[in-house]
Amino acid sequence: MRLEPLTVKLLWATLASLVLSLLPAAIQQQLVLWPLDLGASDGGDWLAVLGNFRPWQLVTHLVINGIWDLVFIALTLYYFGGQLEAMWGERRYGLFLIACALGAAVIQLAVTSATFAFGLTGNTPIAGATGAMYAILFALAYIAPYQEVRLLIPPVAMTMRTMAIVFVVLGFVFGVKSQGWFAQFGFLGGMGVAWLHIRYWRGLPPFRRKPPSPPKRHLRSV
């Protein structure tokens, strides 16, 4: 199986992110995505709203992953991300990943900040690139829903759409047990951004693209 150039780079980056697990906990706490402290604005100090949040965390939290998360990321990039890159090309695939990763991060930040403000959750950070990975699964299921996929574990065959649904259900169930329901809006947001992204490219609702103007015809004088 020939790997596309960006997929190769992302796989090497996934392997390199193992080094981050060796960093001191104090440094890792600066890289994960903390919620905004919306209740801190009552005192008039708007900077206090930031709490532990820093703008770079919208990007850096993507590279803080557990071992099993890294396995899931590597397999998703290898088997499914490479297919999208082969269809779209390196540039479009890269733009898609950036949009989905940042979109998922912003949605996750909004949800965790709101739940923290209403006292539903504590001041708990989020980390991981699952939002972008589920965006890849959704995109391929959206484009080629009936493509057959053969899994290794369990060794069964299913359509791409069925596999995406199964992974979403499993990811949500296990995610709720380990992190809580509020932490699942990242990968749900990633899929939502992927849907909007593809429909924007295709000029489908809710987006409307102006149709290309017909070519001008020059009359030849005789």
mmCIF file of the C-alpha atoms, coordinates in Angstrom:
data_MODEL
# 
_entry.id   MODEL 
# 
loop_
_atom_site.group_PDB 
_atom_site.id 
_atom_site.type_symbol 
_atom_site.label_atom_id 
_atom_site.label_alt_id 
_atom_site.label_comp_id 
_atom_site.label_asym_id 
_atom_site.label_entity_id 
_atom_site.label_seq_id 
_atom_site.pdbx_PDB_ins_code 
_atom_site.Cartn_x 
_atom_site.Cartn_y 
_atom_site.Cartn_z 
_atom_site.occupancy 
_atom_site.B_iso_or_equiv 
_atom_site.pdbx_formal_charge 
_atom_site.auth_seq_id 
_atom_site.auth_comp_id 
_atom_site.auth_asym_id 
_atom_site.auth_atom_id 
_atom_site.pdbx_PDB_model_num 
ATOM 1   C CA . MET A 1 1   ? 0.000   0.000  0.000   1.00 0.00 ? 1   MET A CA 1 
ATOM 2   C CA . ARG A 1 2   ? 1.492   3.304  -1.121  1.00 0.00 ? 2   ARG A CA 1 
ATOM 3   C CA . LEU A 1 3   ? 1.308   6.027  1.513   1.00 0.00 ? 3   LEU A CA 1 
ATOM 4   C CA . GLU A 1 4   ? 0.586   9.610  0.547   1.00 0.00 ? 4   GLU A CA 1 
ATOM 5   C CA . PRO A 1 5   ? 3.206   12.258 1.514   1.00 0.00 ? 5   PRO A CA 1 
ATOM 6   C CA . LEU A 1 6   ? 1.174   14.099 4.171   1.00 0.00 ? 6   LEU A CA 1 
ATOM 7   C CA . THR A 1 7   ? 0.008   10.827 5.686   1.00 0.00 ? 7   THR A CA 1 
ATOM 8   C CA . VAL A 1 8   ? 3.645   9.752  6.090   1.00 0.00 ? 8   VAL A CA 1 
ATOM 9   C CA . LYS A 1 9   ? 4.488   13.029 7.828   1.00 0.00 ? 9   LYS A CA 1 
ATOM 10  C CA . LEU A 1 10  ? 1.512   12.714 10.159  1.00 0.00 ? 10  LEU A CA 1 
ATOM 11  C CA . LEU A 1 11  ? 2.444   9.148  11.077  1.00 0.00 ? 11  LEU A CA 1 
ATOM 12  C CA . TRP A 1 12  ? 5.971   10.252 11.950  1.00 0.00 ? 12  TRP A CA 1 
ATOM 13  C CA . ALA A 1 13  ? 4.520   13.140 13.984  1.00 0.00 ? 13  ALA A CA 1 
ATOM 14  C CA . THR A 1 14  ? 2.288   10.652 15.832  1.00 0.00 ? 14  THR A CA 1 
ATOM 15  C CA . LEU A 1 15  ? 5.315   8.532  16.679  1.00 0.00 ? 15  LEU A CA 1 
ATOM 16  C CA . ALA A 1 16  ? 7.291   11.603 17.778  1.00 0.00 ? 16  ALA A CA 1 
ATOM 17  C CA . SER A 1 17  ? 4.471   12.662 20.114  1.00 0.00 ? 17  SER A CA 1 
ATOM 18  C CA . LEU A 1 18  ? 5.381   9.706  22.332  1.00 0.00 ? 18  LEU A CA 1 
ATOM 19  C CA . VAL A 1 19  ? 8.229   11.887 23.599  1.00 0.00 ? 19  VAL A CA 1 
ATOM 20  C CA . LEU A 1 20  ? 5.686   14.308 25.059  1.00 0.00 ? 20  LEU A CA 1 
ATOM 21  C CA . SER A 1 21  ? 4.611   11.674 27.565  1.00 0.00 ? 21  SER A CA 1 
ATOM 22  C CA . LEU A 1 22  ? 8.080   12.032 29.121  1.00 0.00 ? 22  LEU A CA 1 
ATOM 23  C CA . LEU A 1 23  ? 7.626   15.740 29.785  1.00 0.00 ? 23  LEU A CA 1 
ATOM 24  C CA . PRO A 1 24  ? 7.068   16.872 33.374  1.00 0.00 ? 24  PRO A CA 1 
ATOM 25  C CA . ALA A 1 25  ? 3.424   17.100 34.406  1.00 0.00 ? 25  ALA A CA 1 
ATOM 26  C CA . ALA A 1 26  ? 3.768   20.858 34.945  1.00 0.00 ? 26  ALA A CA 1 
ATOM 27  C CA . ILE A 1 27  ? 4.654   21.356 31.268  1.00 0.00 ? 27  ILE A CA 1 
ATOM 28  C CA . GLN A 1 28  ? 1.929   19.027 30.021  1.00 0.00 ? 28  GLN A CA 1 
ATOM 29  C CA . GLN A 1 29  ? -0.622  21.016 32.036  1.00 0.00 ? 29  GLN A CA 1 
ATOM 30  C CA . GLN A 1 30  ? 0.287   24.053 29.936  1.00 0.00 ? 30  GLN A CA 1 
ATOM 31  C CA . LEU A 1 31  ? -0.394  22.157 26.716  1.00 0.00 ? 31  LEU A CA 1 
ATOM 32  C CA . VAL A 1 32  ? -3.819  20.633 27.402  1.00 0.00 ? 32  VAL A CA 1 
ATOM 33  C CA . LEU A 1 33  ? -7.040  22.546 26.705  1.00 0.00 ? 33  LEU A CA 1 
ATOM 34  C CA . TRP A 1 34  ? -8.431  24.191 29.838  1.00 0.00 ? 34  TRP A CA 1 
ATOM 35  C CA . PRO A 1 35  ? -11.937 25.700 29.986  1.00 0.00 ? 35  PRO A CA 1 
ATOM 36  C CA . LEU A 1 36  ? -12.517 29.418 30.374  1.00 0.00 ? 36  LEU A CA 1 
ATOM 37  C CA . ASP A 1 37  ? -13.520 30.579 33.851  1.00 0.00 ? 37  ASP A CA 1 
ATOM 38  C CA . LEU A 1 38  ? -16.582 32.567 32.775  1.00 0.00 ? 38  LEU A CA 1 
ATOM 39  C CA . GLY A 1 39  ? -17.663 33.242 36.349  1.00 0.00 ? 39  GLY A CA 1 
ATOM 40  C CA . ALA A 1 40  ? -14.445 35.128 37.091  1.00 0.00 ? 40  ALA A CA 1 
ATOM 41  C CA . SER A 1 41  ? -15.657 38.211 35.176  1.00 0.00 ? 41  SER A CA 1 
ATOM 42  C CA . ASP A 1 42  ? -17.961 39.245 38.035  1.00 0.00 ? 42  ASP A CA 1 
ATOM 43  C CA . GLY A 1 43  ? -15.105 41.084 39.687  1.00 0.00 ? 43  GLY A CA 1 
ATOM 44  C CA . GLY A 1 44  ? -14.461 43.211 36.611  1.00 0.00 ? 44  GLY A CA 1 
ATOM 45  C CA . ASP A 1 45  ? -11.151 41.534 35.814  1.00 0.00 ? 45  ASP A CA 1 
ATOM 46  C CA . TRP A 1 46  ? -11.761 40.166 32.332  1.00 0.00 ? 46  TRP A CA 1 
ATOM 47  C CA . LEU A 1 47  ? -8.300  38.622 32.146  1.00 0.00 ? 47  LEU A CA 1 
ATOM 48  C CA . ALA A 1 48  ? -9.325  36.339 34.988  1.00 0.00 ? 48  ALA A CA 1 
ATOM 49  C CA . VAL A 1 49  ? -11.810 34.735 32.599  1.00 0.00 ? 49  VAL A CA 1 
ATOM 50  C CA . LEU A 1 50  ? -8.889  33.011 30.900  1.00 0.00 ? 50  LEU A CA 1 
ATOM 51  C CA . GLY A 1 51  ? -8.161  31.002 34.030  1.00 0.00 ? 51  GLY A CA 1 
ATOM 52  C CA . ASN A 1 52  ? -5.702  28.295 32.999  1.00 0.00 ? 52  ASN A CA 1 
ATOM 53  C CA . PHE A 1 53  ? -6.602  28.647 29.317  1.00 0.00 ? 53  PHE A CA 1 
ATOM 54  C CA . ARG A 1 54  ? -3.997  29.933 26.871  1.00 0.00 ? 54  ARG A CA 1 
ATOM 55  C CA . PRO A 1 55  ? -4.584  30.420 23.117  1.00 0.00 ? 55  PRO A CA 1 
ATOM 56  C CA . TRP A 1 56  ? -1.863  27.966 22.065  1.00 0.00 ? 56  TRP A CA 1 
ATOM 57  C CA . GLN A 1 57  ? -3.731  25.164 23.846  1.00 0.00 ? 57  GLN A CA 1 
ATOM 58  C CA . LEU A 1 58  ? -6.214  25.036 20.940  1.00 0.00 ? 58  LEU A CA 1 
ATOM 59  C CA . VAL A 1 59  ? -3.360  23.459 18.973  1.00 0.00 ? 59  VAL A CA 1 
ATOM 60  C CA . THR A 1 60  ? -1.050  21.887 21.564  1.00 0.00 ? 60  THR A CA 1 
ATOM 61  C CA . HIS A 1 61  ? -3.776  19.771 23.190  1.00 0.00 ? 61  HIS A CA 1 
ATOM 62  C CA . LEU A 1 62  ? -3.885  17.751 19.961  1.00 0.00 ? 62  LEU A CA 1 
ATOM 63  C CA . VAL A 1 63  ? -0.466  16.216 20.632  1.00 0.00 ? 63  VAL A CA 1 
ATOM 64  C CA . ILE A 1 64  ? -1.174  15.117 24.208  1.00 0.00 ? 64  ILE A CA 1 
ATOM 65  C CA . ASN A 1 65  ? -2.509  11.582 23.838  1.00 0.00 ? 65  ASN A CA 1 
ATOM 66  C CA . GLY A 1 66  ? -2.427  8.309  25.694  1.00 0.00 ? 66  GLY A CA 1 
ATOM 67  C CA . ILE A 1 67  ? -0.891  5.160  24.235  1.00 0.00 ? 67  ILE A CA 1 
ATOM 68  C CA . TRP A 1 68  ? -4.199  3.703  23.027  1.00 0.00 ? 68  TRP A CA 1 
ATOM 69  C CA . ASP A 1 69  ? -5.198  7.073  21.595  1.00 0.00 ? 69  ASP A CA 1 
ATOM 70  C CA . LEU A 1 70  ? -1.979  7.123  19.580  1.00 0.00 ? 70  LEU A CA 1 
ATOM 71  C CA . VAL A 1 71  ? -2.688  3.611  18.273  1.00 0.00 ? 71  VAL A CA 1 
ATOM 72  C CA . PHE A 1 72  ? -6.162  4.743  17.175  1.00 0.00 ? 72  PHE A CA 1 
ATOM 73  C CA . ILE A 1 73  ? -4.724  7.870  15.535  1.00 0.00 ? 73  ILE A CA 1 
ATOM 74  C CA . ALA A 1 74  ? -2.025  5.927  13.678  1.00 0.00 ? 74  ALA A CA 1 
ATOM 75  C CA . LEU A 1 75  ? -4.478  3.327  12.364  1.00 0.00 ? 75  LEU A CA 1 
ATOM 76  C CA . THR A 1 76  ? -6.998  5.970  11.306  1.00 0.00 ? 76  THR A CA 1 
ATOM 77  C CA . LEU A 1 77  ? -4.364  7.973  9.453   1.00 0.00 ? 77  LEU A CA 1 
ATOM 78  C CA . TYR A 1 78  ? -2.905  4.869  7.797   1.00 0.00 ? 78  TYR A CA 1 
ATOM 79  C CA . TYR A 1 79  ? -6.081  3.169  6.615   1.00 0.00 ? 79  TYR A CA 1 
ATOM 80  C CA . PHE A 1 80  ? -8.521  6.026  6.104   1.00 0.00 ? 80  PHE A CA 1 
ATOM 81  C CA . GLY A 1 81  ? -6.671  9.333  6.067   1.00 0.00 ? 81  GLY A CA 1 
ATOM 82  C CA . GLY A 1 82  ? -4.487  8.127  3.232   1.00 0.00 ? 82  GLY A CA 1 
ATOM 83  C CA . GLN A 1 83  ? -7.583  7.430  1.134   1.00 0.00 ? 83  GLN A CA 1 
ATOM 84  C CA . LEU A 1 84  ? -8.838  10.971 1.607   1.00 0.00 ? 84  LEU A CA 1 
ATOM 85  C CA . GLU A 1 85  ? -5.437  12.393 0.693   1.00 0.00 ? 85  GLU A CA 1 
ATOM 86  C CA . ALA A 1 86  ? -5.354  10.239 -2.436  1.00 0.00 ? 86  ALA A CA 1 
ATOM 87  C CA . MET A 1 87  ? -8.773  11.581 -3.469  1.00 0.00 ? 87  MET A CA 1 
ATOM 88  C CA . TRP A 1 88  ? -8.287  15.230 -2.509  1.00 0.00 ? 88  TRP A CA 1 
ATOM 89  C CA . GLY A 1 89  ? -4.579  15.813 -2.743  1.00 0.00 ? 89  GLY A CA 1 
ATOM 90  C CA . GLU A 1 90  ? -2.149  16.888 -0.033  1.00 0.00 ? 90  GLU A CA 1 
ATOM 91  C CA . ARG A 1 91  ? -3.192  20.547 0.170   1.00 0.00 ? 91  ARG A CA 1 
ATOM 92  C CA . ARG A 1 92  ? -6.953  20.011 0.372   1.00 0.00 ? 92  ARG A CA 1 
ATOM 93  C CA . TYR A 1 93  ? -6.565  17.133 2.815   1.00 0.00 ? 93  TYR A CA 1 
ATOM 94  C CA . GLY A 1 94  ? -4.308  19.262 5.005   1.00 0.00 ? 94  GLY A CA 1 
ATOM 95  C CA . LEU A 1 95  ? -6.796  22.139 5.020   1.00 0.00 ? 95  LEU A CA 1 
ATOM 96  C CA . PHE A 1 96  ? -9.553  19.707 5.905   1.00 0.00 ? 96  PHE A CA 1 
ATOM 97  C CA . LEU A 1 97  ? -7.618  18.368 8.914   1.00 0.00 ? 97  LEU A CA 1 
ATOM 98  C CA . ILE A 1 98  ? -6.756  21.855 10.161  1.00 0.00 ? 98  ILE A CA 1 
ATOM 99  C CA . ALA A 1 99  ? -10.356 23.029 9.895   1.00 0.00 ? 99  ALA A CA 1 
ATOM 100 C CA . CYS A 1 100 ? -11.739 19.946 11.651  1.00 0.00 ? 100 CYS A CA 1 
ATOM 101 C CA . ALA A 1 101 ? -9.114  19.929 14.412  1.00 0.00 ? 101 ALA A CA 1 
ATOM 102 C CA . LEU A 1 102 ? -9.537  23.625 15.234  1.00 0.00 ? 102 LEU A CA 1 
ATOM 103 C CA . GLY A 1 103 ? -13.310 23.472 14.827  1.00 0.00 ? 103 GLY A CA 1 
ATOM 104 C CA . ALA A 1 104 ? -13.537 20.546 17.228  1.00 0.00 ? 104 ALA A CA 1 
ATOM 105 C CA . ALA A 1 105 ? -11.274 22.374 19.693  1.00 0.00 ? 105 ALA A CA 1 
ATOM 106 C CA . VAL A 1 106 ? -13.394 25.538 19.643  1.00 0.00 ? 106 VAL A CA 1 
ATOM 107 C CA . ILE A 1 107 ? -16.617 23.558 20.129  1.00 0.00 ? 107 ILE A CA 1 
ATOM 108 C CA . GLN A 1 108 ? -15.043 21.561 22.960  1.00 0.00 ? 108 GLN A CA 1 
ATOM 109 C CA . LEU A 1 109 ? -13.781 24.757 24.596  1.00 0.00 ? 109 LEU A CA 1 
ATOM 110 C CA . ALA A 1 110 ? -17.248 26.311 24.420  1.00 0.00 ? 110 ALA A CA 1 
ATOM 111 C CA . VAL A 1 111 ? -18.923 23.249 25.940  1.00 0.00 ? 111 VAL A CA 1 
ATOM 112 C CA . THR A 1 112 ? -16.436 22.702 28.771  1.00 0.00 ? 112 THR A CA 1 
ATOM 113 C CA . SER A 1 113 ? -16.436 26.425 29.595  1.00 0.00 ? 113 SER A CA 1 
ATOM 114 C CA . ALA A 1 114 ? -20.242 26.491 29.747  1.00 0.00 ? 114 ALA A CA 1 
ATOM 115 C CA . THR A 1 115 ? -20.513 23.349 31.873  1.00 0.00 ? 115 THR A CA 1 
ATOM 116 C CA . PHE A 1 116 ? -17.817 24.673 34.214  1.00 0.00 ? 116 PHE A CA 1 
ATOM 117 C CA . ALA A 1 117 ? -19.615 28.021 34.527  1.00 0.00 ? 117 ALA A CA 1 
ATOM 118 C CA . PHE A 1 118 ? -22.917 26.330 35.432  1.00 0.00 ? 118 PHE A CA 1 
ATOM 119 C CA . GLY A 1 119 ? -21.236 24.029 37.931  1.00 0.00 ? 119 GLY A CA 1 
ATOM 120 C CA . LEU A 1 120 ? -21.992 20.866 35.972  1.00 0.00 ? 120 LEU A CA 1 
ATOM 121 C CA . THR A 1 121 ? -18.299 19.952 35.716  1.00 0.00 ? 121 THR A CA 1 
ATOM 122 C CA . GLY A 1 122 ? -15.085 20.955 37.400  1.00 0.00 ? 122 GLY A CA 1 
ATOM 123 C CA . ASN A 1 123 ? -12.137 22.847 36.001  1.00 0.00 ? 123 ASN A CA 1 
ATOM 124 C CA . THR A 1 124 ? -11.055 19.823 33.950  1.00 0.00 ? 124 THR A CA 1 
ATOM 125 C CA . PRO A 1 125 ? -8.801  19.991 30.866  1.00 0.00 ? 125 PRO A CA 1 
ATOM 126 C CA . ILE A 1 126 ? -9.243  18.098 27.603  1.00 0.00 ? 126 ILE A CA 1 
ATOM 127 C CA . ALA A 1 127 ? -6.534  16.619 25.382  1.00 0.00 ? 127 ALA A CA 1 
ATOM 128 C CA . GLY A 1 128 ? -6.284  14.497 22.262  1.00 0.00 ? 128 GLY A CA 1 
ATOM 129 C CA . ALA A 1 129 ? -6.766  14.537 18.507  1.00 0.00 ? 129 ALA A CA 1 
ATOM 130 C CA . THR A 1 130 ? -9.841  12.303 18.388  1.00 0.00 ? 130 THR A CA 1 
ATOM 131 C CA . GLY A 1 131 ? -11.927 15.121 16.910  1.00 0.00 ? 131 GLY A CA 1 
ATOM 132 C CA . ALA A 1 132 ? -9.817  15.173 13.744  1.00 0.00 ? 132 ALA A CA 1 
ATOM 133 C CA . MET A 1 133 ? -9.715  11.361 13.571  1.00 0.00 ? 133 MET A CA 1 
ATOM 134 C CA . TYR A 1 134 ? -13.483 11.005 13.765  1.00 0.00 ? 134 TYR A CA 1 
ATOM 135 C CA . ALA A 1 135 ? -13.708 13.721 11.118  1.00 0.00 ? 135 ALA A CA 1 
ATOM 136 C CA . ILE A 1 136 ? -11.657 11.463 8.823   1.00 0.00 ? 136 ILE A CA 1 
ATOM 137 C CA . LEU A 1 137 ? -13.926 8.485  9.504   1.00 0.00 ? 137 LEU A CA 1 
ATOM 138 C CA . PHE A 1 138 ? -17.038 10.571 8.928   1.00 0.00 ? 138 PHE A CA 1 
ATOM 139 C CA . ALA A 1 139 ? -15.713 12.109 5.716   1.00 0.00 ? 139 ALA A CA 1 
ATOM 140 C CA . LEU A 1 140 ? -14.913 8.744  4.167   1.00 0.00 ? 140 LEU A CA 1 
ATOM 141 C CA . ALA A 1 141 ? -18.267 7.319  5.280   1.00 0.00 ? 141 ALA A CA 1 
ATOM 142 C CA . TYR A 1 142 ? -19.992 10.368 3.804   1.00 0.00 ? 142 TYR A CA 1 
ATOM 143 C CA . ILE A 1 143 ? -18.179 10.138 0.471   1.00 0.00 ? 143 ILE A CA 1 
ATOM 144 C CA . ALA A 1 144 ? -18.062 6.341  0.101   1.00 0.00 ? 144 ALA A CA 1 
ATOM 145 C CA . PRO A 1 145 ? -20.714 4.945  2.469   1.00 0.00 ? 145 PRO A CA 1 
ATOM 146 C CA . TYR A 1 146 ? -20.850 1.482  0.878   1.00 0.00 ? 146 TYR A CA 1 
ATOM 147 C CA . GLN A 1 147 ? -17.122 0.881  0.624   1.00 0.00 ? 147 GLN A CA 1 
ATOM 148 C CA . GLU A 1 148 ? -16.328 -2.457 2.233   1.00 0.00 ? 148 GLU A CA 1 
ATOM 149 C CA . VAL A 1 149 ? -14.004 -2.389 5.229   1.00 0.00 ? 149 VAL A CA 1 
ATOM 150 C CA . ARG A 1 150 ? -12.412 -5.482 6.734   1.00 0.00 ? 150 ARG A CA 1 
ATOM 151 C CA . LEU A 1 151 ? -11.359 -5.065 10.335  1.00 0.00 ? 151 LEU A CA 1 
ATOM 152 C CA . LEU A 1 152 ? -8.619  -7.049 12.008  1.00 0.00 ? 152 LEU A CA 1 
ATOM 153 C CA . ILE A 1 153 ? -10.213 -6.936 15.464  1.00 0.00 ? 153 ILE A CA 1 
ATOM 154 C CA . PRO A 1 154 ? -12.874 -8.271 15.203  1.00 0.00 ? 154 PRO A CA 1 
ATOM 155 C CA . PRO A 1 155 ? -12.217 -9.984 11.847  1.00 0.00 ? 155 PRO A CA 1 
ATOM 156 C CA . VAL A 1 156 ? -15.469 -8.936 10.181  1.00 0.00 ? 156 VAL A CA 1 
ATOM 157 C CA . ALA A 1 157 ? -16.441 -7.033 7.053   1.00 0.00 ? 157 ALA A CA 1 
ATOM 158 C CA . MET A 1 158 ? -18.813 -4.068 7.043   1.00 0.00 ? 158 MET A CA 1 
ATOM 159 C CA . THR A 1 159 ? -19.546 -0.960 5.055   1.00 0.00 ? 159 THR A CA 1 
ATOM 160 C CA . MET A 1 160 ? -17.699 2.259  5.795   1.00 0.00 ? 160 MET A CA 1 
ATOM 161 C CA . ARG A 1 161 ? -20.907 3.888  7.014   1.00 0.00 ? 161 ARG A CA 1 
ATOM 162 C CA . THR A 1 162 ? -21.625 1.041  9.441   1.00 0.00 ? 162 THR A CA 1 
ATOM 163 C CA . MET A 1 163 ? -18.080 1.119  10.758  1.00 0.00 ? 163 MET A CA 1 
ATOM 164 C CA . ALA A 1 164 ? -18.251 4.877  11.344  1.00 0.00 ? 164 ALA A CA 1 
ATOM 165 C CA . ILE A 1 165 ? -21.507 4.470  13.305  1.00 0.00 ? 165 ILE A CA 1 
ATOM 166 C CA . VAL A 1 166 ? -20.033 1.639  15.396  1.00 0.00 ? 166 VAL A CA 1 
ATOM 167 C CA . PHE A 1 167 ? -16.917 3.676  16.182  1.00 0.00 ? 167 PHE A CA 1 
ATOM 168 C CA . VAL A 1 168 ? -18.967 6.723  17.165  1.00 0.00 ? 168 VAL A CA 1 
ATOM 169 C CA . VAL A 1 169 ? -21.134 4.677  19.538  1.00 0.00 ? 169 VAL A CA 1 
ATOM 170 C CA . LEU A 1 170 ? -18.136 2.911  21.081  1.00 0.00 ? 170 LEU A CA 1 
ATOM 171 C CA . GLY A 1 171 ? -16.168 6.151  21.358  1.00 0.00 ? 171 GLY A CA 1 
ATOM 172 C CA . PHE A 1 172 ? -19.062 7.888  23.070  1.00 0.00 ? 172 PHE A CA 1 
ATOM 173 C CA . VAL A 1 173 ? -19.782 5.045  25.504  1.00 0.00 ? 173 VAL A CA 1 
ATOM 174 C CA . PHE A 1 174 ? -16.181 4.482  26.559  1.00 0.00 ? 174 PHE A CA 1 
ATOM 175 C CA . GLY A 1 175 ? -15.501 8.215  26.553  1.00 0.00 ? 175 GLY A CA 1 
ATOM 176 C CA . VAL A 1 176 ? -18.372 8.925  28.922  1.00 0.00 ? 176 VAL A CA 1 
ATOM 177 C CA . LYS A 1 177 ? -17.141 6.245  31.301  1.00 0.00 ? 177 LYS A CA 1 
ATOM 178 C CA . SER A 1 178 ? -13.563 7.507  31.338  1.00 0.00 ? 178 SER A CA 1 
ATOM 179 C CA . GLN A 1 179 ? -13.876 11.286 30.896  1.00 0.00 ? 179 GLN A CA 1 
ATOM 180 C CA . GLY A 1 180 ? -17.543 12.201 31.260  1.00 0.00 ? 180 GLY A CA 1 
ATOM 181 C CA . TRP A 1 181 ? -20.205 13.236 28.763  1.00 0.00 ? 181 TRP A CA 1 
ATOM 182 C CA . PHE A 1 182 ? -18.888 16.801 28.438  1.00 0.00 ? 182 PHE A CA 1 
ATOM 183 C CA . ALA A 1 183 ? -15.631 15.553 26.903  1.00 0.00 ? 183 ALA A CA 1 
ATOM 184 C CA . GLN A 1 184 ? -17.353 13.963 23.919  1.00 0.00 ? 184 GLN A CA 1 
ATOM 185 C CA . PHE A 1 185 ? -18.271 17.152 22.093  1.00 0.00 ? 185 PHE A CA 1 
ATOM 186 C CA . GLY A 1 186 ? -14.767 17.312 20.627  1.00 0.00 ? 186 GLY A CA 1 
ATOM 187 C CA . PHE A 1 187 ? -15.154 14.344 18.301  1.00 0.00 ? 187 PHE A CA 1 
ATOM 188 C CA . LEU A 1 188 ? -18.828 15.122 17.648  1.00 0.00 ? 188 LEU A CA 1 
ATOM 189 C CA . GLY A 1 189 ? -17.802 18.660 16.733  1.00 0.00 ? 189 GLY A CA 1 
ATOM 190 C CA . GLY A 1 190 ? -15.070 17.310 14.471  1.00 0.00 ? 190 GLY A CA 1 
ATOM 191 C CA . MET A 1 191 ? -17.620 15.309 12.507  1.00 0.00 ? 191 MET A CA 1 
ATOM 192 C CA . GLY A 1 192 ? -19.933 18.313 12.289  1.00 0.00 ? 192 GLY A CA 1 
ATOM 193 C CA . VAL A 1 193 ? -17.160 20.490 10.896  1.00 0.00 ? 193 VAL A CA 1 
ATOM 194 C CA . ALA A 1 194 ? -16.241 17.724 8.424   1.00 0.00 ? 194 ALA A CA 1 
ATOM 195 C CA . TRP A 1 195 ? -19.839 17.637 7.168   1.00 0.00 ? 195 TRP A CA 1 
ATOM 196 C CA . LEU A 1 196 ? -19.932 21.409 6.734   1.00 0.00 ? 196 LEU A CA 1 
ATOM 197 C CA . HIS A 1 197 ? -16.501 21.410 5.093   1.00 0.00 ? 197 HIS A CA 1 
ATOM 198 C CA . ILE A 1 198 ? -17.444 18.861 2.445   1.00 0.00 ? 198 ILE A CA 1 
ATOM 199 C CA . ARG A 1 199 ? -20.760 20.542 1.704   1.00 0.00 ? 199 ARG A CA 1 
ATOM 200 C CA . TYR A 1 200 ? -18.989 23.881 1.336   1.00 0.00 ? 200 TYR A CA 1 
ATOM 201 C CA . TRP A 1 201 ? -16.633 22.384 -1.244  1.00 0.00 ? 201 TRP A CA 1 
ATOM 202 C CA . ARG A 1 202 ? -19.602 20.965 -3.115  1.00 0.00 ? 202 ARG A CA 1 
ATOM 203 C CA . GLY A 1 203 ? -21.645 24.169 -2.908  1.00 0.00 ? 203 GLY A CA 1 
ATOM 204 C CA . LEU A 1 204 ? -24.498 22.398 -1.078  1.00 0.00 ? 204 LEU A CA 1 
ATOM 205 C CA . PRO A 1 205 ? -26.851 23.869 1.575   1.00 0.00 ? 205 PRO A CA 1 
ATOM 206 C CA . PRO A 1 206 ? -26.327 25.625 3.926   1.00 0.00 ? 206 PRO A CA 1 
ATOM 207 C CA . PHE A 1 207 ? -23.770 27.107 1.516   1.00 0.00 ? 207 PHE A CA 1 
ATOM 208 C CA . ARG A 1 208 ? -24.567 28.654 -1.818  1.00 0.00 ? 208 ARG A CA 1 
ATOM 209 C CA . ARG A 1 209 ? -21.876 29.246 -4.361  1.00 0.00 ? 209 ARG A CA 1 
ATOM 210 C CA . LYS A 1 210 ? -22.362 31.648 -7.188  1.00 0.00 ? 210 LYS A CA 1 
ATOM 211 C CA . PRO A 1 211 ? -22.463 29.625 -10.406 1.00 0.00 ? 211 PRO A CA 1 
ATOM 212 C CA . PRO A 1 212 ? -19.575 30.329 -12.753 1.00 0.00 ? 212 PRO A CA 1 
ATOM 213 C CA . SER A 1 213 ? -20.369 32.917 -15.364 1.00 0.00 ? 213 SER A CA 1 
ATOM 214 C CA . PRO A 1 214 ? -20.575 31.603 -18.924 1.00 0.00 ? 214 PRO A CA 1 
ATOM 215 C CA . PRO A 1 215 ? -17.537 32.243 -21.108 1.00 0.00 ? 215 PRO A CA 1 
ATOM 216 C CA . LYS A 1 216 ? -17.699 35.397 -23.149 1.00 0.00 ? 216 LYS A CA 1 
ATOM 217 C CA . ARG A 1 217 ? -18.149 34.883 -26.826 1.00 0.00 ? 217 ARG A CA 1 
ATOM 218 C CA . HIS A 1 218 ? -16.434 37.276 -29.093 1.00 0.00 ? 218 HIS A CA 1 
ATOM 219 C CA . LEU A 1 219 ? -18.213 37.932 -32.375 1.00 0.00 ? 219 LEU A CA 1 
ATOM 220 C CA . ARG A 1 220 ? -15.966 37.902 -35.356 1.00 0.00 ? 220 ARG A CA 1 
ATOM 221 C CA . SER A 1 221 ? -16.589 40.667 -37.837 1.00 0.00 ? 221 SER A CA 1 
ATOM 222 C CA . VAL A 1 222 ? -16.850 39.657 -41.469 1.00 0.00 ? 222 VAL A CA 1 
# 
